[in-house]
Amino acid sequence: MLPGGNSGDGVAGAGSGESGVWHKTVICWLVLVAYLYIQCENYAFAALPLLVFAASKVRRER
């Protein structure tokens, strides 16, 4: 067993999709913020607090 987790590839929680902060909601927010940053930086900076809120909400639900 590797120290990174129970998966055989050495990446902690790589197969679960629900471990750490890499939840589907957080990934969707990251993609949205990246898209908004590419299109118009001002909108991305407005969305950053929502990204932090979504990540903290996902973390609290566990």
PDB file of N, CA, C and O in Angstrom, chain B, residues numbered from 101:
ATOM      1  N   MET B 101       0.854  -1.176   0.000  1.00  0.00           N
ATOM      2  CA  MET B 101       0.000   0.000   0.000  1.00  0.00           C
ATOM      3  C   MET B 101       0.900   1.239   0.000  1.00  0.00           C
ATOM      4  O   MET B 101       1.888   1.298   0.731  1.00  0.00           O
ATOM      5  N   LEU B 102       0.556   2.202  -0.806  1.00  0.00           N
ATOM      6  CA  LEU B 102       1.345   3.421  -0.909  1.00  0.00           C
ATOM      7  C   LEU B 102       0.895   4.446   0.114  1.00  0.00           C
ATOM      8  O   LEU B 102      -0.272   4.443   0.506  1.00  0.00           O
ATOM      9  N   PRO B 103       1.795   5.334   0.563  1.00  0.00           N
ATOM     10  CA  PRO B 103       1.423   6.306   1.589  1.00  0.00           C
ATOM     11  C   PRO B 103       0.409   7.337   1.119  1.00  0.00           C
ATOM     12  O   PRO B 103      -0.187   8.019   1.953  1.00  0.00           O
ATOM     13  N   GLY B 104       0.192   7.478  -0.177  1.00  0.00           N
ATOM     14  CA  GLY B 104      -0.731   8.487  -0.686  1.00  0.00           C
ATOM     15  C   GLY B 104      -2.188   8.124  -0.514  1.00  0.00           C
ATOM     16  O   GLY B 104      -3.041   9.009  -0.591  1.00  0.00           O
ATOM     17  N   GLY B 105      -2.506   6.894  -0.289  1.00  0.00           N
ATOM     18  CA  GLY B 105      -3.896   6.493  -0.132  1.00  0.00           C
ATOM     19  C   GLY B 105      -4.049   5.018  -0.433  1.00  0.00           C
ATOM     20  O   GLY B 105      -3.059   4.289  -0.496  1.00  0.00           O
ATOM     21  N   ASN B 106      -5.277   4.573  -0.618  1.00  0.00           N
ATOM     22  CA  ASN B 106      -5.533   3.169  -0.853  1.00  0.00           C
ATOM     23  C   ASN B 106      -5.495   2.797  -2.319  1.00  0.00           C
ATOM     24  O   ASN B 106      -5.464   1.610  -2.644  1.00  0.00           O
ATOM     25  N   SER B 107      -5.496   3.762  -3.211  1.00  0.00           N
ATOM     26  CA  SER B 107      -5.464   3.439  -4.630  1.00  0.00           C
ATOM     27  C   SER B 107      -4.061   2.997  -5.016  1.00  0.00           C
ATOM     28  O   SER B 107      -3.077   3.458  -4.437  1.00  0.00           O
ATOM     29  N   GLY B 108      -3.972   2.120  -5.977  1.00  0.00           N
ATOM     30  CA  GLY B 108      -2.701   1.558  -6.372  1.00  0.00           C
ATOM     31  C   GLY B 108      -1.832   2.488  -7.194  1.00  0.00           C
ATOM     32  O   GLY B 108      -0.667   2.170  -7.434  1.00  0.00           O
ATOM     33  N   ASP B 109      -2.353   3.627  -7.636  1.00  0.00           N
ATOM     34  CA  ASP B 109      -1.561   4.510  -8.488  1.00  0.00           C
ATOM     35  C   ASP B 109      -0.797   5.565  -7.708  1.00  0.00           C
ATOM     36  O   ASP B 109      -0.056   6.338  -8.315  1.00  0.00           O
ATOM     37  N   GLY B 110      -0.941   5.630  -6.399  1.00  0.00           N
ATOM     38  CA  GLY B 110      -0.165   6.561  -5.595  1.00  0.00           C
ATOM     39  C   GLY B 110      -0.788   7.930  -5.459  1.00  0.00           C
ATOM     40  O   GLY B 110      -0.215   8.785  -4.783  1.00  0.00           O
ATOM     41  N   VAL B 111      -1.931   8.180  -6.065  1.00  0.00           N
ATOM     42  CA  VAL B 111      -2.593   9.472  -5.949  1.00  0.00           C
ATOM     43  C   VAL B 111      -3.701   9.329  -4.927  1.00  0.00           C
ATOM     44  O   VAL B 111      -4.568   8.465  -5.059  1.00  0.00           O
ATOM     45  N   ALA B 112      -3.675  10.170  -3.915  1.00  0.00           N
ATOM     46  CA  ALA B 112      -4.653  10.060  -2.832  1.00  0.00           C
ATOM     47  C   ALA B 112      -6.051  10.335  -3.347  1.00  0.00           C
ATOM     48  O   ALA B 112      -6.325  11.423  -3.853  1.00  0.00           O
ATOM     49  N   GLY B 113      -6.931   9.365  -3.225  1.00  0.00           N
ATOM     50  CA  GLY B 113      -8.328   9.546  -3.582  1.00  0.00           C
ATOM     51  C   GLY B 113      -8.584   9.717  -5.053  1.00  0.00           C
ATOM     52  O   GLY B 113      -9.585  10.329  -5.427  1.00  0.00           O
ATOM     53  N   ALA B 114      -7.723   9.202  -5.907  1.00  0.00           N
ATOM     54  CA  ALA B 114      -7.869   9.417  -7.340  1.00  0.00           C
ATOM     55  C   ALA B 114      -9.118   8.749  -7.897  1.00  0.00           C
ATOM     56  O   ALA B 114      -9.734   9.277  -8.823  1.00  0.00           O
ATOM     57  N   GLY B 115      -9.495   7.622  -7.366  1.00  0.00           N
ATOM     58  CA  GLY B 115     -10.621   6.898  -7.925  1.00  0.00           C
ATOM     59  C   GLY B 115     -11.959   7.254  -7.319  1.00  0.00           C
ATOM     60  O   GLY B 115     -12.998   6.940  -7.901  1.00  0.00           O
ATOM     61  N   SER B 116     -11.963   7.900  -6.167  1.00  0.00           N
ATOM     62  CA  SER B 116     -13.223   8.107  -5.472  1.00  0.00           C
ATOM     63  C   SER B 116     -14.026   9.271  -6.034  1.00  0.00           C
ATOM     64  O   SER B 116     -15.252   9.184  -6.110  1.00  0.00           O
ATOM     65  N   GLY B 117     -13.371  10.358  -6.430  1.00  0.00           N
ATOM     66  CA  GLY B 117     -14.072  11.524  -6.937  1.00  0.00           C
ATOM     67  C   GLY B 117     -14.720  12.359  -5.857  1.00  0.00           C
ATOM     68  O   GLY B 117     -15.236  13.439  -6.147  1.00  0.00           O
ATOM     69  N   GLU B 118     -14.711  11.897  -4.623  1.00  0.00           N
ATOM     70  CA  GLU B 118     -15.361  12.615  -3.541  1.00  0.00           C
ATOM     71  C   GLU B 118     -14.393  12.999  -2.431  1.00  0.00           C
ATOM     72  O   GLU B 118     -14.821  13.538  -1.410  1.00  0.00           O
ATOM     73  N   SER B 119     -13.101  12.737  -2.601  1.00  0.00           N
ATOM     74  CA  SER B 119     -12.157  13.005  -1.529  1.00  0.00           C
ATOM     75  C   SER B 119     -11.487  14.351  -1.727  1.00  0.00           C
ATOM     76  O   SER B 119     -11.411  14.864  -2.843  1.00  0.00           O
ATOM     77  N   GLY B 120     -11.006  14.914  -0.636  1.00  0.00           N
ATOM     78  CA  GLY B 120     -10.334  16.206  -0.708  1.00  0.00           C
ATOM     79  C   GLY B 120     -11.286  17.300  -1.147  1.00  0.00           C
ATOM     80  O   GLY B 120     -12.484  17.245  -0.873  1.00  0.00           O
ATOM     81  N   VAL B 121     -10.746  18.287  -1.826  1.00  0.00           N
ATOM     82  CA  VAL B 121     -11.588  19.379  -2.313  1.00  0.00           C
ATOM     83  C   VAL B 121     -11.971  19.176  -3.768  1.00  0.00           C
ATOM     84  O   VAL B 121     -12.662  20.022  -4.337  1.00  0.00           O
ATOM     85  N   TRP B 122     -11.544  18.076  -4.392  1.00  0.00           N
ATOM     86  CA  TRP B 122     -11.824  17.864  -5.815  1.00  0.00           C
ATOM     87  C   TRP B 122     -13.184  17.217  -6.013  1.00  0.00           C
ATOM     88  O   TRP B 122     -13.289  16.123  -6.567  1.00  0.00           O
ATOM     89  N   HIS B 123     -14.192  17.884  -5.569  1.00  0.00           N
ATOM     90  CA  HIS B 123     -15.580  17.475  -5.730  1.00  0.00           C
ATOM     91  C   HIS B 123     -16.078  18.026  -7.061  1.00  0.00           C
ATOM     92  O   HIS B 123     -15.530  19.009  -7.560  1.00  0.00           O
ATOM     93  N   LYS B 124     -17.103  17.415  -7.642  1.00  0.00           N
ATOM     94  CA  LYS B 124     -17.610  17.874  -8.943  1.00  0.00           C
ATOM     95  C   LYS B 124     -18.009  19.343  -8.916  1.00  0.00           C
ATOM     96  O   LYS B 124     -17.784  20.064  -9.888  1.00  0.00           O
ATOM     97  N   THR B 125     -18.593  19.787  -7.825  1.00  0.00           N
ATOM     98  CA  THR B 125     -19.015  21.183  -7.714  1.00  0.00           C
ATOM     99  C   THR B 125     -17.821  22.126  -7.790  1.00  0.00           C
ATOM    100  O   THR B 125     -17.877  23.152  -8.467  1.00  0.00           O
ATOM    101  N   VAL B 126     -16.754  21.780  -7.101  1.00  0.00           N
ATOM    102  CA  VAL B 126     -15.564  22.625  -7.084  1.00  0.00           C
ATOM    103  C   VAL B 126     -14.904  22.643  -8.458  1.00  0.00           C
ATOM    104  O   VAL B 126     -14.435  23.689  -8.907  1.00  0.00           O
ATOM    105  N   ILE B 127     -14.863  21.497  -9.125  1.00  0.00           N
ATOM    106  CA  ILE B 127     -14.278  21.445 -10.459  1.00  0.00           C
ATOM    107  C   ILE B 127     -15.089  22.291 -11.431  1.00  0.00           C
ATOM    108  O   ILE B 127     -14.515  23.000 -12.258  1.00  0.00           O
ATOM    109  N   CYS B 128     -16.409  22.229 -11.343  1.00  0.00           N
ATOM    110  CA  CYS B 128     -17.258  23.063 -12.213  1.00  0.00           C
ATOM    111  C   CYS B 128     -17.005  24.543 -11.958  1.00  0.00           C
ATOM    112  O   CYS B 128     -16.935  25.327 -12.904  1.00  0.00           O
ATOM    113  N   TRP B 129     -16.867  24.935 -10.701  1.00  0.00           N
ATOM    114  CA  TRP B 129     -16.590  26.335 -10.380  1.00  0.00           C
ATOM    115  C   TRP B 129     -15.227  26.754 -10.913  1.00  0.00           C
ATOM    116  O   TRP B 129     -15.081  27.866 -11.421  1.00  0.00           O
ATOM    117  N   LEU B 130     -14.220  25.877 -10.807  1.00  0.00           N
ATOM    118  CA  LEU B 130     -12.898  26.201 -11.329  1.00  0.00           C
ATOM    119  C   LEU B 130     -12.933  26.406 -12.843  1.00  0.00           C
ATOM    120  O   LEU B 130     -12.311  27.331 -13.364  1.00  0.00           O
ATOM    121  N   VAL B 131     -13.660  25.545 -13.539  1.00  0.00           N
ATOM    122  CA  VAL B 131     -13.793  25.696 -14.995  1.00  0.00           C
ATOM    123  C   VAL B 131     -14.505  26.999 -15.324  1.00  0.00           C
ATOM    124  O   VAL B 131     -14.099  27.708 -16.244  1.00  0.00           O
ATOM    125  N   LEU B 132     -15.553  27.322 -14.591  1.00  0.00           N
ATOM    126  CA  LEU B 132     -16.280  28.572 -14.822  1.00  0.00           C
ATOM    127  C   LEU B 132     -15.393  29.787 -14.589  1.00  0.00           C
ATOM    128  O   LEU B 132     -15.397  30.716 -15.397  1.00  0.00           O
ATOM    129  N   VAL B 133     -14.639  29.794 -13.505  1.00  0.00           N
ATOM    130  CA  VAL B 133     -13.763  30.928 -13.206  1.00  0.00           C
ATOM    131  C   VAL B 133     -12.679  31.061 -14.268  1.00  0.00           C
ATOM    132  O   VAL B 133     -12.346  32.173 -14.677  1.00  0.00           O
ATOM    133  N   ALA B 134     -12.123  29.935 -14.718  1.00  0.00           N
ATOM    134  CA  ALA B 134     -11.101  29.986 -15.770  1.00  0.00           C
ATOM    135  C   ALA B 134     -11.685  30.538 -17.062  1.00  0.00           C
ATOM    136  O   ALA B 134     -11.050  31.356 -17.728  1.00  0.00           O
ATOM    137  N   TYR B 135     -12.880  30.102 -17.418  1.00  0.00           N
ATOM    138  CA  TYR B 135     -13.541  30.606 -18.622  1.00  0.00           C
ATOM    139  C   TYR B 135     -13.809  32.103 -18.513  1.00  0.00           C
ATOM    140  O   TYR B 135     -13.556  32.857 -19.453  1.00  0.00           O
ATOM    141  N   LEU B 136     -14.320  32.527 -17.368  1.00  0.00           N
ATOM    142  CA  LEU B 136     -14.599  33.951 -17.185  1.00  0.00           C
ATOM    143  C   LEU B 136     -13.318  34.772 -17.191  1.00  0.00           C
ATOM    144  O   LEU B 136     -13.321  35.906 -17.669  1.00  0.00           O
ATOM    145  N   TYR B 137     -12.225  34.227 -16.672  1.00  0.00           N
ATOM    146  CA  TYR B 137     -10.961  34.946 -16.685  1.00  0.00           C
ATOM    147  C   TYR B 137     -10.455  35.128 -18.108  1.00  0.00           C
ATOM    148  O   TYR B 137      -9.916  36.180 -18.452  1.00  0.00           O
ATOM    149  N   ILE B 138     -10.631  34.099 -18.937  1.00  0.00           N
ATOM    150  CA  ILE B 138     -10.204  34.197 -20.331  1.00  0.00           C
ATOM    151  C   ILE B 138     -11.052  35.216 -21.075  1.00  0.00           C
ATOM    152  O   ILE B 138     -10.522  35.999 -21.864  1.00  0.00           O
ATOM    153  N   GLN B 139     -12.348  35.222 -20.840  1.00  0.00           N
ATOM    154  CA  GLN B 139     -13.251  36.119 -21.555  1.00  0.00           C
ATOM    155  C   GLN B 139     -13.145  37.560 -21.052  1.00  0.00           C
ATOM    156  O   GLN B 139     -12.993  38.492 -21.841  1.00  0.00           O
ATOM    157  N   CYS B 140     -13.226  37.726 -19.759  1.00  0.00           N
ATOM    158  CA  CYS B 140     -13.191  39.070 -19.176  1.00  0.00           C
ATOM    159  C   CYS B 140     -12.763  38.936 -17.721  1.00  0.00           C
ATOM    160  O   CYS B 140     -13.476  38.344 -16.911  1.00  0.00           O
ATOM    161  N   GLU B 141     -11.612  39.479 -17.394  1.00  0.00           N
ATOM    162  CA  GLU B 141     -11.039  39.303 -16.059  1.00  0.00           C
ATOM    163  C   GLU B 141     -11.958  39.794 -14.947  1.00  0.00           C
ATOM    164  O   GLU B 141     -11.980  39.202 -13.868  1.00  0.00           O
ATOM    165  N   ASN B 142     -12.705  40.846 -15.180  1.00  0.00           N
ATOM    166  CA  ASN B 142     -13.548  41.416 -14.126  1.00  0.00           C
ATOM    167  C   ASN B 142     -14.584  40.412 -13.618  1.00  0.00           C
ATOM    168  O   ASN B 142     -14.838  40.347 -12.415  1.00  0.00           O
ATOM    169  N   TYR B 143     -15.179  39.637 -14.511  1.00  0.00           N
ATOM    170  CA  TYR B 143     -16.184  38.663 -14.094  1.00  0.00           C
ATOM    171  C   TYR B 143     -15.563  37.531 -13.277  1.00  0.00           C
ATOM    172  O   TYR B 143     -16.184  37.022 -12.344  1.00  0.00           O
ATOM    173  N   ALA B 144     -14.354  37.144 -13.624  1.00  0.00           N
ATOM    174  CA  ALA B 144     -13.695  36.070 -12.890  1.00  0.00           C
ATOM    175  C   ALA B 144     -13.437  36.484 -11.448  1.00  0.00           C
ATOM    176  O   ALA B 144     -13.631  35.688 -10.530  1.00  0.00           O
ATOM    177  N   PHE B 145     -13.000  37.723 -11.241  1.00  0.00           N
ATOM    178  CA  PHE B 145     -12.728  38.164  -9.879  1.00  0.00           C
ATOM    179  C   PHE B 145     -14.014  38.277  -9.067  1.00  0.00           C
ATOM    180  O   PHE B 145     -13.984  38.135  -7.845  1.00  0.00           O
ATOM    181  N   ALA B 146     -15.130  38.527  -9.720  1.00  0.00           N
ATOM    182  CA  ALA B 146     -16.413  38.545  -9.016  1.00  0.00           C
ATOM    183  C   ALA B 146     -16.851  37.131  -8.637  1.00  0.00           C
ATOM    184  O   ALA B 146     -17.564  36.950  -7.650  1.00  0.00           O
ATOM    185  N   ALA B 147     -16.431  36.127  -9.413  1.00  0.00           N
ATOM    186  CA  ALA B 147     -16.841  34.747  -9.160  1.00  0.00           C
ATOM    187  C   ALA B 147     -15.940  34.039  -8.143  1.00  0.00           C
ATOM    188  O   ALA B 147     -16.320  32.995  -7.614  1.00  0.00           O
ATOM    189  N   LEU B 148     -14.771  34.581  -7.866  1.00  0.00           N
ATOM    190  CA  LEU B 148     -13.861  33.919  -6.918  1.00  0.00           C
ATOM    191  C   LEU B 148     -14.460  33.728  -5.526  1.00  0.00           C
ATOM    192  O   LEU B 148     -14.300  32.650  -4.954  1.00  0.00           O
ATOM    193  N   PRO B 149     -15.148  34.730  -4.950  1.00  0.00           N
ATOM    194  CA  PRO B 149     -15.780  34.476  -3.637  1.00  0.00           C
ATOM    195  C   PRO B 149     -16.823  33.359  -3.687  1.00  0.00           C
ATOM    196  O   PRO B 149     -16.990  32.625  -2.713  1.00  0.00           O
ATOM    197  N   LEU B 150     -17.521  33.225  -4.809  1.00  0.00           N
ATOM    198  CA  LEU B 150     -18.497  32.142  -4.935  1.00  0.00           C
ATOM    199  C   LEU B 150     -17.802  30.787  -5.003  1.00  0.00           C
ATOM    200  O   LEU B 150     -18.318  29.799  -4.481  1.00  0.00           O
ATOM    201  N   LEU B 151     -16.638  30.734  -5.640  1.00  0.00           N
ATOM    202  CA  LEU B 151     -15.856  29.505  -5.677  1.00  0.00           C
ATOM    203  C   LEU B 151     -15.423  29.102  -4.272  1.00  0.00           C
ATOM    204  O   LEU B 151     -15.523  27.933  -3.900  1.00  0.00           O
ATOM    205  N   VAL B 152     -14.949  30.058  -3.503  1.00  0.00           N
ATOM    206  CA  VAL B 152     -14.530  29.775  -2.127  1.00  0.00           C
ATOM    207  C   VAL B 152     -15.728  29.315  -1.294  1.00  0.00           C
ATOM    208  O   VAL B 152     -15.613  28.380  -0.501  1.00  0.00           O
ATOM    209  N   PHE B 153     -16.866  29.966  -1.475  1.00  0.00           N
ATOM    210  CA  PHE B 153     -18.074  29.581  -0.746  1.00  0.00           C
ATOM    211  C   PHE B 153     -18.495  28.160  -1.102  1.00  0.00           C
ATOM    212  O   PHE B 153     -18.830  27.373  -0.217  1.00  0.00           O
ATOM    213  N   ALA B 154     -18.480  27.823  -2.402  1.00  0.00           N
ATOM    214  CA  ALA B 154     -18.887  26.481  -2.825  1.00  0.00           C
ATOM    215  C   ALA B 154     -17.940  25.425  -2.274  1.00  0.00           C
ATOM    216  O   ALA B 154     -18.382  24.358  -1.848  1.00  0.00           O
ATOM    217  N   ALA B 155     -16.642  25.712  -2.280  1.00  0.00           N
ATOM    218  CA  ALA B 155     -15.670  24.748  -1.765  1.00  0.00           C
ATOM    219  C   ALA B 155     -15.848  24.540  -0.264  1.00  0.00           C
ATOM    220  O   ALA B 155     -15.753  23.415   0.226  1.00  0.00           O
ATOM    221  N   SER B 156     -16.107  25.625   0.463  1.00  0.00           N
ATOM    222  CA  SER B 156     -16.290  25.479   1.904  1.00  0.00           C
ATOM    223  C   SER B 156     -17.596  24.753   2.229  1.00  0.00           C
ATOM    224  O   SER B 156     -17.659  23.991   3.194  1.00  0.00           O
ATOM    225  N   LYS B 157     -18.638  24.988   1.425  1.00  0.00           N
ATOM    226  CA  LYS B 157     -19.907  24.311   1.646  1.00  0.00           C
ATOM    227  C   LYS B 157     -19.777  22.810   1.392  1.00  0.00           C
ATOM    228  O   LYS B 157     -20.323  22.002   2.144  1.00  0.00           O
ATOM    229  N   VAL B 158     -19.055  22.437   0.333  1.00  0.00           N
ATOM    230  CA  VAL B 158     -18.829  21.020   0.037  1.00  0.00           C
ATOM    231  C   VAL B 158     -18.059  20.371   1.170  1.00  0.00           C
ATOM    232  O   VAL B 158     -18.367  19.251   1.579  1.00  0.00           O
ATOM    233  N   ARG B 159     -17.069  21.066   1.671  1.00  0.00           N
ATOM    234  CA  ARG B 159     -16.231  20.516   2.751  1.00  0.00           C
ATOM    235  C   ARG B 159     -17.054  20.346   4.039  1.00  0.00           C
ATOM    236  O   ARG B 159     -16.871  19.365   4.761  1.00  0.00           O
ATOM    237  N   ARG B 160     -17.965  21.303   4.333  1.00  0.00           N
ATOM    238  CA  ARG B 160     -18.789  21.215   5.542  1.00  0.00           C
ATOM    239  C   ARG B 160     -19.782  20.066   5.486  1.00  0.00           C
ATOM    240  O   ARG B 160     -20.124  19.497   6.522  1.00  0.00           O
ATOM    241  N   GLU B 161     -20.252  19.716   4.287  1.00  0.00           N
ATOM    242  CA  GLU B 161     -21.264  18.670   4.142  1.00  0.00           C
ATOM    243  C   GLU B 161     -20.726  17.282   4.427  1.00  0.00           C
ATOM    244  O   GLU B 161     -21.507  16.343   4.583  1.00  0.00           O
ATOM    245  N   ARG B 162     -19.426  17.127   4.497  1.00  0.00           N
ATOM    246  CA  ARG B 162     -18.851  15.791   4.743  1.00  0.00           C
ATOM    247  C   ARG B 162     -18.803  15.461   6.180  1.00  0.00           C
ATOM    248  O   ARG B 162     -18.349  14.379   6.550  1.00  0.00           O
TER     249      ARG B 162
END
